Amino acid sequence: MVKEHPDYQIAEVGLDKRFGNLEQQQQFLDEVLQLAYQYSRSVSLHCVQASSLLLRLLRKRRATLPPLLWHGFTESYETALEASRLNIILSYGPRLYKSKLAREEKRLITFPFALETDYEHTQEAGYQALLEQHIQNFCALCSIHEEQLIRNNDEIRTILTNQ
């Protein structure tokens, strides 16, 4: 699919301790990262309770990493710092506000970041309300203007789509 569709990116792949067999997950992720690098595609990373393992794998591939977005990032500030050293874009969803990372406030925007909703329902009206609330909450938390946030997300989208 990646080969046949030059505009496709790769989403939601990574390591999730809840599903066991992390060795097999690592092998698959490594193959996906190689494919993404080969075809110049971005990858959205999924990680649950395996951030140290994920970062170790990414450090080994440092020279051949595609553009990466860490989906739903709520890990520690130290993990964010290490991820940013690997040029990983951190994606903050509404779960951010219930995490310890929210205490970092203005430091959250010192890393490459994007805002996401991770919306799972089919009603468009609910999505719009969630997005607007998320934007307001994030701007208030980090003391930034909405225009700055939108400009940031536009720049990140450019990076991820290689345009």
C-alpha beads as a LAMMPS data file, in Angstrom:
LAMMPS data file: protein, C-alpha beads

163 atoms
162 bonds

1 atom types
1 bond types

-500.0 500.0 xlo xhi
-500.0 500.0 ylo yhi
-500.0 500.0 zlo zhi

Masses

1 110.0

Atoms # bond

1 1 1 0.000 0.000 0.000
2 1 1 2.798 2.407 0.862
3 1 1 4.539 1.678 -2.408
4 1 1 1.357 2.090 -4.488
5 1 1 0.094 5.246 -2.743
6 1 1 2.741 7.968 -2.444
7 1 1 0.503 10.152 -0.267
8 1 1 -0.107 7.498 2.416
9 1 1 1.563 7.854 5.786
10 1 1 1.829 5.149 8.471
11 1 1 -0.230 5.509 11.621
12 1 1 -0.623 3.911 15.017
13 1 1 2.243 1.484 15.141
14 1 1 4.470 0.882 18.130
15 1 1 4.744 -0.902 21.431
16 1 1 1.943 -1.695 23.853
17 1 1 2.735 -3.670 26.993
18 1 1 -0.961 -4.597 27.400
19 1 1 -0.765 -6.928 24.389
20 1 1 2.335 -8.872 25.429
21 1 1 5.107 -10.230 23.211
22 1 1 7.051 -6.964 23.136
23 1 1 9.886 -8.667 21.270
24 1 1 7.604 -9.413 18.330
25 1 1 6.153 -5.890 18.512
26 1 1 9.684 -4.448 18.432
27 1 1 10.587 -6.495 15.384
28 1 1 7.449 -5.377 13.546
29 1 1 8.003 -1.724 14.504
30 1 1 11.605 -1.900 13.336
31 1 1 10.461 -3.261 9.949
32 1 1 7.815 -0.541 9.645
33 1 1 10.365 2.174 10.463
34 1 1 12.698 0.776 7.811
35 1 1 9.881 0.784 5.244
36 1 1 8.838 4.327 6.198
37 1 1 12.404 5.570 5.881
38 1 1 12.837 3.819 2.532
39 1 1 9.650 5.395 1.106
40 1 1 9.975 8.761 2.913
41 1 1 6.792 8.390 4.951
42 1 1 5.981 9.651 8.397
43 1 1 4.955 7.309 11.206
44 1 1 2.548 7.922 14.063
45 1 1 3.894 6.031 17.078
46 1 1 1.661 4.282 19.602
47 1 1 3.237 3.506 22.964
48 1 1 1.698 2.195 26.188
49 1 1 3.913 1.378 29.181
50 1 1 6.949 0.784 26.987
51 1 1 8.529 4.203 26.462
52 1 1 12.025 3.157 27.550
53 1 1 11.957 0.240 25.149
54 1 1 10.622 2.444 22.353
55 1 1 13.302 5.079 22.865
56 1 1 16.025 2.419 22.951
57 1 1 14.844 1.042 19.598
58 1 1 14.645 4.534 18.079
59 1 1 18.130 5.473 19.299
60 1 1 19.528 2.418 17.490
61 1 1 17.885 3.615 14.255
62 1 1 18.786 7.279 14.800
63 1 1 20.453 7.678 11.386
64 1 1 17.512 6.144 9.504
65 1 1 14.436 7.442 11.279
66 1 1 11.508 8.742 9.226
67 1 1 9.536 11.741 10.511
68 1 1 7.853 10.550 13.726
69 1 1 4.843 11.716 15.711
70 1 1 4.329 10.247 19.202
71 1 1 0.549 9.896 19.361
72 1 1 -1.209 10.825 22.606
73 1 1 1.990 11.718 24.449
74 1 1 1.545 11.908 28.245
75 1 1 4.910 10.589 29.426
76 1 1 7.322 12.510 31.669
77 1 1 9.139 15.713 30.810
78 1 1 12.413 13.747 30.749
79 1 1 10.968 11.322 28.205
80 1 1 9.739 14.279 26.139
81 1 1 13.234 15.750 26.216
82 1 1 14.797 12.498 25.058
83 1 1 12.174 12.089 22.320
84 1 1 12.827 15.616 21.074
85 1 1 16.534 14.807 20.783
86 1 1 15.461 12.144 18.284
87 1 1 13.373 14.749 16.400
88 1 1 10.118 13.111 17.432
89 1 1 7.071 15.367 17.340
90 1 1 4.956 15.001 20.470
91 1 1 1.215 14.880 19.914
92 1 1 -0.932 16.101 22.786
93 1 1 -4.520 14.910 23.095
94 1 1 -7.184 15.766 25.677
95 1 1 -5.775 13.128 28.061
96 1 1 -2.827 15.475 28.579
97 1 1 -4.733 17.530 31.153
98 1 1 -5.130 14.557 33.508
99 1 1 -1.448 13.593 33.314
100 1 1 1.526 14.751 35.356
101 1 1 2.971 16.209 32.167
102 1 1 0.327 18.969 32.290
103 1 1 2.238 20.432 35.243
104 1 1 4.989 21.388 32.795
105 1 1 2.726 24.048 31.253
106 1 1 4.891 26.408 29.171
107 1 1 7.647 23.800 28.770
108 1 1 5.268 21.635 26.721
109 1 1 5.738 23.928 23.734
110 1 1 9.534 23.904 23.893
111 1 1 9.454 20.629 21.961
112 1 1 8.163 20.042 18.448
113 1 1 4.468 19.312 19.091
114 1 1 1.046 18.948 17.540
115 1 1 -2.439 18.937 18.977
116 1 1 -4.832 16.041 18.342
117 1 1 -8.249 15.004 19.580
118 1 1 -8.103 11.219 19.143
119 1 1 -11.847 11.455 18.483
120 1 1 -13.487 8.040 18.178
121 1 1 -17.170 8.843 17.562
122 1 1 -19.021 9.396 14.295
123 1 1 -20.890 12.607 15.136
124 1 1 -19.177 15.621 13.564
125 1 1 -20.784 18.074 16.007
126 1 1 -19.169 16.316 18.957
127 1 1 -15.776 16.438 17.274
128 1 1 -15.930 20.176 16.668
129 1 1 -16.872 20.870 20.297
130 1 1 -14.071 18.621 21.573
131 1 1 -11.523 20.250 19.263
132 1 1 -12.494 23.779 20.263
133 1 1 -12.359 22.916 23.964
134 1 1 -8.985 21.217 23.533
135 1 1 -7.577 24.261 21.726
136 1 1 -8.843 26.606 24.466
137 1 1 -7.501 24.383 27.243
138 1 1 -4.094 23.991 25.618
139 1 1 -3.719 27.698 24.893
140 1 1 -4.637 28.536 28.496
141 1 1 -2.287 25.879 29.892
142 1 1 0.708 26.969 27.826
143 1 1 -0.074 30.695 27.680
144 1 1 -0.127 30.880 23.898
145 1 1 -2.551 32.405 21.407
146 1 1 -4.737 30.259 19.187
147 1 1 -3.095 31.719 16.073
148 1 1 0.309 30.527 17.297
149 1 1 -1.100 27.051 17.917
150 1 1 -2.682 26.873 14.449
151 1 1 0.530 28.064 12.790
152 1 1 2.466 25.390 14.734
153 1 1 0.084 22.618 13.669
154 1 1 0.268 23.762 10.040
155 1 1 4.078 23.580 10.173
156 1 1 3.978 20.125 11.755
157 1 1 1.511 18.883 9.139
158 1 1 3.963 20.019 6.463
159 1 1 6.759 18.039 8.095
160 1 1 4.653 14.888 8.422
161 1 1 3.306 14.909 4.890
162 1 1 6.682 15.765 3.321
163 1 1 5.188 18.693 1.408

Bonds

1 1 1 2
2 1 2 3
3 1 3 4
4 1 4 5
5 1 5 6
6 1 6 7
7 1 7 8
8 1 8 9
9 1 9 10
10 1 10 11
11 1 11 12
12 1 12 13
13 1 13 14
14 1 14 15
15 1 15 16
16 1 16 17
17 1 17 18
18 1 18 19
19 1 19 20
20 1 20 21
21 1 21 22
22 1 22 23
23 1 23 24
24 1 24 25
25 1 25 26
26 1 26 27
27 1 27 28
28 1 28 29
29 1 29 30
30 1 30 31
31 1 31 32
32 1 32 33
33 1 33 34
34 1 34 35
35 1 35 36
36 1 36 37
37 1 37 38
38 1 38 39
39 1 39 40
40 1 40 41
41 1 41 42
42 1 42 43
43 1 43 44
44 1 44 45
45 1 45 46
46 1 46 47
47 1 47 48
48 1 48 49
49 1 49 50
50 1 50 51
51 1 51 52
52 1 52 53
53 1 53 54
54 1 54 55
55 1 55 56
56 1 56 57
57 1 57 58
58 1 58 59
59 1 59 60
60 1 60 61
61 1 61 62
62 1 62 63
63 1 63 64
64 1 64 65
65 1 65 66
66 1 66 67
67 1 67 68
68 1 68 69
69 1 69 70
70 1 70 71
71 1 71 72
72 1 72 73
73 1 73 74
74 1 74 75
75 1 75 76
76 1 76 77
77 1 77 78
78 1 78 79
79 1 79 80
80 1 80 81
81 1 81 82
82 1 82 83
83 1 83 84
84 1 84 85
85 1 85 86
86 1 86 87
87 1 87 88
88 1 88 89
89 1 89 90
90 1 90 91
91 1 91 92
92 1 92 93
93 1 93 94
94 1 94 95
95 1 95 96
96 1 96 97
97 1 97 98
98 1 98 99
99 1 99 100
100 1 100 101
101 1 101 102
102 1 102 103
103 1 103 104
104 1 104 105
105 1 105 106
106 1 106 107
107 1 107 108
108 1 108 109
109 1 109 110
110 1 110 111
111 1 111 112
112 1 112 113
113 1 113 114
114 1 114 115
115 1 115 116
116 1 116 117
117 1 117 118
118 1 118 119
119 1 119 120
120 1 120 121
121 1 121 122
122 1 122 123
123 1 123 124
124 1 124 125
125 1 125 126
126 1 126 127
127 1 127 128
128 1 128 129
129 1 129 130
130 1 130 131
131 1 131 132
132 1 132 133
133 1 133 134
134 1 134 135
135 1 135 136
136 1 136 137
137 1 137 138
138 1 138 139
139 1 139 140
140 1 140 141
141 1 141 142
142 1 142 143
143 1 143 144
144 1 144 145
145 1 145 146
146 1 146 147
147 1 147 148
148 1 148 149
149 1 149 150
150 1 150 151
151 1 151 152
152 1 152 153
153 1 153 154
154 1 154 155
155 1 155 156
156 1 156 157
157 1 157 158
158 1 158 159
159 1 159 160
160 1 160 161
161 1 161 162
162 1 162 163
